[in-house]
Amino acid sequence: MNDRGSQLTTAEIVVASWIGACAAAIAVPYAVARLGGPIHPRVILLLSIAAAFSVAVRLRRGRAKEDARDLLPFAAILGGVLAALLWLGWPALLPLGGGSDLTHHLQLVDFIERHWRLPQGPDAERLIGGMVSYTPGVHLISAMAGRWIGRDGLHAMYSVLSVSAAMKAALVFLIARRLLPDDRLQLPSAAAAALILFLPFDYFAGSFVRASFLAQAFAEMFAVAMWWALVVWERSPSTHAAAIFAIAGIGVFLTWPVWIGPPVLAFVGALALRRETAWMRHAALALVPIAAVAIAHTLGRASSAAIVQTGGSTFWPEVSRFSWPFLLLAAIGGAIAFGERRLRVTWVLLGAIALQAIVLYVLATRSGSDTPYMALKMVHFAVYPMAVLAALSIGAAFRWLMHAGSRTRVAGPVPVDASVAACWAVVFVLVAAIVRLAAAGPPQVPVITEDLFRAGAWARAHVPTACVEYLVPQDASAYWLHHAVLGNPSYPPPGARMPAFSFRDAVVRWITRTSVPFAIADVHAIPREVREEIDERARFGQVIVGVRRGAQPACD
């Protein structure tokens, strides 16, 4: 049994250190806040850096000598995917997507950075609703990252999620390096595994670029890291790999615990398959810390587990969301790899994902939910092992080409160098597709803009926040302004006047003089008769904050 870091490469040590730093940046402030103490972002930053350094030093002792091959492509994938995602959000780098979930997540971020503690008690619940018991991983990271860069959590969140998505792609590359056949086609095939994730875009980056599955998207980084640690452990069981599995598992649970099931089941399955003599020690090291965090979080919050039975806004799997080349390549790779020992832990993981999806589907249907929300979410996790299977089929195709000529009398085998070059050409085609996708820009008009945010922040400081009408074209923008920017409670007191989140209703109320006296208005969207009735108090680009002309600036 090898206990020397399972011969990790330099790139893998970088990943493990990053996961250690991110997990520490979540777990430490979470523990402090749960004990009633304040969160100090700069202290957490220092502790996270120390955690990363500690992991790197510990693992470097067992580093493999031959490891330079994957460092450059690892860095290129990490940097390239990050650049593409930042390009999609440029120049604002504000959260894209929309819907009420985006507002609810940003309410929790706003609460953390205003109080530097976690929400507790009925007052906090009235303010931010069900988010009071939500696992706060991505919210803590975003709020602290905003402070670290001198901004706020809103302006940090998109970049945080983009970095996590880039790290997921880099992790898939490292996993593929360990699982694919060890020859000259391994490296380009592994790179293809990472880049092919852009084909099922809605399941990879679209979860936060197009939808608002913010916690889920960030937790996927930890979940894929658990899979990578399991692949490392399965090849050469070690306490180091088991510890990385536990660290990533803590990050998963404190961010979006739905992902914790499949990796844990896969680890238990791997233990059963290997029948290691020290299995109890490795199992305890990998699973006990996760269980301890789960118990600590659920104390007093057992009712929140009912979320697995609820419905929600998500999408059903369709060929167009994956693209038929991705599905075809994954299916071929699955057929090729079926029964191969080096891929058995990945098969176990896919089986665990399917099993959890079935259980969640049954729970949802029995509760009467219209949409098996959580069961459908499991597809987002499945695309990562599917990408590795797709890369396996790409490599197999070029190996077949190398030997195809030997079946005829005229032609000889295709040269190895030509096959490797052709495989790299596939990688560059994928890069070109990514560049084209990024150049196309965001897929929809953003709900959140800098002008709206600055107008909302000014209004929060200068006018009664419950007395603002939202004359903005998108209903989701009005909802976000009211709750996440102006800080109005999710559960207003009895008898409180309800805002009009519908643009049409808000315009009608303003014209008929039945609205509250203040307004945040997009001057390019409102009718002329509305604009003529607003005395401007502040302007931010095309957004103004004003009061009804001739009205007393008061609100009952």
ChimeraX attribute file (.defattr): number of C-alpha atoms within 10 A of each C-alpha:
attribute: neighborCount
match mode: 1-to-1
recipient: residues
	/A:1	11
	/A:2	14
	/A:3	14
	/A:4	20
	/A:5	24
	/A:6	23
	/A:7	21
	/A:8	22
	/A:9	23
	/A:10	21
	/A:11	21
	/A:12	25
	/A:13	21
	/A:14	19
	/A:15	22
	/A:16	25
	/A:17	25
	/A:18	20
	/A:19	26
	/A:20	25
	/A:21	25
	/A:22	24
	/A:23	25
	/A:24	24
	/A:25	27
	/A:26	23
	/A:27	22
	/A:28	15
	/A:29	25
	/A:30	23
	/A:31	15
	/A:32	15
	/A:33	17
	/A:34	16
	/A:35	9
	/A:36	12
	/A:37	14
	/A:38	15
	/A:39	22
	/A:40	14
	/A:41	21
	/A:42	13
	/A:43	11
	/A:44	19
	/A:45	18
	/A:46	13
	/A:47	16
	/A:48	23
	/A:49	18
	/A:50	16
	/A:51	21
	/A:52	24
	/A:53	17
	/A:54	15
	/A:55	21
	/A:56	21
	/A:57	13
	/A:58	16
	/A:59	24
	/A:60	18
	/A:61	12
	/A:62	17
	/A:63	19
	/A:64	15
	/A:65	10
	/A:66	11
	/A:67	14
	/A:68	12
	/A:69	12
	/A:70	20
	/A:71	15
	/A:72	11
	/A:73	20
	/A:74	24
	/A:75	14
	/A:76	14
	/A:77	22
	/A:78	22
	/A:79	15
	/A:80	18
	/A:81	27
	/A:82	21
	/A:83	16
	/A:84	21
	/A:85	26
	/A:86	19
	/A:87	19
	/A:88	21
	/A:89	20
	/A:90	13
	/A:91	8
	/A:92	15
	/A:93	20
	/A:94	20
	/A:95	26
	/A:96	24
	/A:97	24
	/A:98	24
	/A:99	16
	/A:100	14
	/A:101	18
	/A:102	23
	/A:103	24
	/A:104	20
	/A:105	22
	/A:106	25
	/A:107	27
	/A:108	27
	/A:109	26
	/A:110	23
	/A:111	21
	/A:112	21
	/A:113	21
	/A:114	10
	/A:115	11
	/A:116	20
	/A:117	20
	/A:118	24
	/A:119	22
	/A:120	13
	/A:121	9
	/A:122	10
	/A:123	13
	/A:124	18
	/A:125	17
	/A:126	16
	/A:127	21
	/A:128	26
	/A:129	18
	/A:130	14
	/A:131	18
	/A:132	22
	/A:133	20
	/A:134	19
	/A:135	19
	/A:136	25
	/A:137	25
	/A:138	28
	/A:139	27
	/A:140	27
	/A:141	23
	/A:142	27
	/A:143	27
	/A:144	29
	/A:145	24
	/A:146	20
	/A:147	17
	/A:148	15
	/A:149	11
	/A:150	11
	/A:151	13
	/A:152	18
	/A:153	28
	/A:154	25
	/A:155	20
	/A:156	23
	/A:157	24
	/A:158	23
	/A:159	20
	/A:160	17
	/A:161	26
	/A:162	25
	/A:163	20
	/A:164	22
	/A:165	24
	/A:166	23
	/A:167	28
	/A:168	28
	/A:169	28
	/A:170	28
	/A:171	25
	/A:172	28
	/A:173	29
	/A:174	25
	/A:175	27
	/A:176	28
	/A:177	20
	/A:178	18
	/A:179	23
	/A:180	23
	/A:181	16
	/A:182	10
	/A:183	10
	/A:184	13
	/A:185	24
	/A:186	21
	/A:187	24
	/A:188	24
	/A:189	30
	/A:190	32
	/A:191	30
	/A:192	31
	/A:193	30
	/A:194	30
	/A:195	26
	/A:196	26
	/A:197	26
	/A:198	24
	/A:199	21
	/A:200	22
	/A:201	18
	/A:202	19
	/A:203	25
	/A:204	22
	/A:205	22
	/A:206	18
	/A:207	21
	/A:208	25
	/A:209	26
	/A:210	18
	/A:211	21
	/A:212	23
	/A:213	20
	/A:214	24
	/A:215	23
	/A:216	22
	/A:217	27
	/A:218	25
	/A:219	28
	/A:220	25
	/A:221	23
	/A:222	30
	/A:223	30
	/A:224	25
	/A:225	28
	/A:226	30
	/A:227	26
	/A:228	26
	/A:229	25
	/A:230	27
	/A:231	24
	/A:232	25
	/A:233	25
	/A:234	21
	/A:235	16
	/A:236	16
	/A:237	24
	/A:238	20
	/A:239	21
	/A:240	24
	/A:241	29
	/A:242	24
	/A:243	19
	/A:244	25
	/A:245	31
	/A:246	24
	/A:247	27
	/A:248	28
	/A:249	31
	/A:250	27
	/A:251	32
	/A:252	29
	/A:253	24
	/A:254	23
	/A:255	29
	/A:256	23
	/A:257	19
	/A:258	20
	/A:259	24
	/A:260	21
	/A:261	17
	/A:262	25
	/A:263	27
	/A:264	24
	/A:265	18
	/A:266	24
	/A:267	26
	/A:268	15
	/A:269	17
	/A:270	21
	/A:271	20
	/A:272	11
	/A:273	12
	/A:274	12
	/A:275	10
	/A:276	14
	/A:277	10
	/A:278	13
	/A:279	15
	/A:280	11
	/A:281	13
	/A:282	21
	/A:283	18
	/A:284	15
	/A:285	20
	/A:286	26
	/A:287	20
	/A:288	13
	/A:289	17
	/A:290	24
	/A:291	16
	/A:292	11
	/A:293	17
	/A:294	15
	/A:295	13
	/A:296	13
	/A:297	19
	/A:298	14
	/A:299	9
	/A:300	10
	/A:301	13
	/A:302	11
	/A:303	10
	/A:304	12
	/A:305	11
	/A:306	10
	/A:307	13
	/A:308	18
	/A:309	21
	/A:310	18
	/A:311	18
	/A:312	13
	/A:313	13
	/A:314	16
	/A:315	14
	/A:316	11
	/A:317	13
	/A:318	9
	/A:319	11
	/A:320	10
	/A:321	15
	/A:322	19
	/A:323	14
	/A:324	14
	/A:325	14
	/A:326	22
	/A:327	19
	/A:328	13
	/A:329	20
	/A:330	23
	/A:331	16
	/A:332	17
	/A:333	23
	/A:334	20
	/A:335	12
	/A:336	14
	/A:337	18
	/A:338	11
	/A:339	11
	/A:340	11
	/A:341	12
	/A:342	16
	/A:343	21
	/A:344	20
	/A:345	22
	/A:346	24
	/A:347	20
	/A:348	19
	/A:349	25
	/A:350	21
	/A:351	16
	/A:352	20
	/A:353	23
	/A:354	17
	/A:355	17
	/A:356	20
	/A:357	21
	/A:358	17
	/A:359	13
	/A:360	22
	/A:361	21
	/A:362	14
	/A:363	19
	/A:364	22
	/A:365	15
	/A:366	10
	/A:367	15
	/A:368	12
	/A:369	15
	/A:370	11
	/A:371	19
	/A:372	26
	/A:373	23
	/A:374	24
	/A:375	24
	/A:376	17
	/A:377	22
	/A:378	21
	/A:379	16
	/A:380	20
	/A:381	21
	/A:382	17
	/A:383	23
	/A:384	26
	/A:385	23
	/A:386	24
	/A:387	30
	/A:388	32
	/A:389	28
	/A:390	29
	/A:391	30
	/A:392	28
	/A:393	24
	/A:394	23
	/A:395	26
	/A:396	19
	/A:397	14
	/A:398	21
	/A:399	18
	/A:400	13
	/A:401	17
	/A:402	19
	/A:403	14
	/A:404	14
	/A:405	15
	/A:406	13
	/A:407	10
	/A:408	9
	/A:409	7
	/A:410	7
	/A:411	10
	/A:412	13
	/A:413	14
	/A:414	17
	/A:415	13
	/A:416	16
	/A:417	12
	/A:418	13
	/A:419	20
	/A:420	22
	/A:421	15
	/A:422	15
	/A:423	23
	/A:424	18
	/A:425	14
	/A:426	17
	/A:427	21
	/A:428	16
	/A:429	13
	/A:430	20
	/A:431	20
	/A:432	12
	/A:433	16
	/A:434	21
	/A:435	17
	/A:436	12
	/A:437	18
	/A:438	19
	/A:439	12
	/A:440	11
	/A:441	14
	/A:442	18
	/A:443	13
	/A:444	11
	/A:445	11
	/A:446	17
	/A:447	22
	/A:448	23
	/A:449	16
	/A:450	15
	/A:451	16
	/A:452	26
	/A:453	20
	/A:454	19
	/A:455	23
	/A:456	27
	/A:457	15
	/A:458	18
	/A:459	24
	/A:460	19
	/A:461	10
	/A:462	11
	/A:463	19
	/A:464	15
	/A:465	19
	/A:466	22
	/A:467	19
	/A:468	26
	/A:469	27
	/A:470	27
	/A:471	29
	/A:472	27
	/A:473	18
	/A:474	18
	/A:475	20
	/A:476	23
	/A:477	25
	/A:478	28
	/A:479	22
	/A:480	27
	/A:481	27
	/A:482	26
	/A:483	21
	/A:484	26
	/A:485	25
	/A:486	23
	/A:487	20
	/A:488	18
	/A:489	19
	/A:490	19
	/A:491	13
	/A:492	13
	/A:493	9
	/A:494	6
	/A:495	6
	/A:496	10
	/A:497	13
	/A:498	9
	/A:499	18
	/A:500	21
	/A:501	22
	/A:502	18
	/A:503	21
	/A:504	15
	/A:505	15
	/A:506	22
	/A:507	22
	/A:508	14
	/A:509	15
	/A:510	23
	/A:511	14
	/A:512	9
	/A:513	13
	/A:514	10
	/A:515	21
	/A:516	22
	/A:517	22
	/A:518	30
	/A:519	27
	/A:520	25
	/A:521	27
	/A:522	21
	/A:523	17
	/A:524	12
	/A:525	15
	/A:526	16
	/A:527	12
	/A:528	10
	/A:529	11
	/A:530	16
	/A:531	19
	/A:532	11
	/A:533	17
	/A:534	22
	/A:535	17
	/A:536	18
	/A:537	14
	/A:538	15
	/A:539	18
	/A:540	16
	/A:541	13
	/A:542	13
	/A:543	24
	/A:544	26
	/A:545	27
	/A:546	24
	/A:547	23
	/A:548	21
	/A:549	15
	/A:550	10
	/A:551	14
	/A:552	10
	/A:553	15
	/A:554	12
	/A:555	13
	/A:556	7
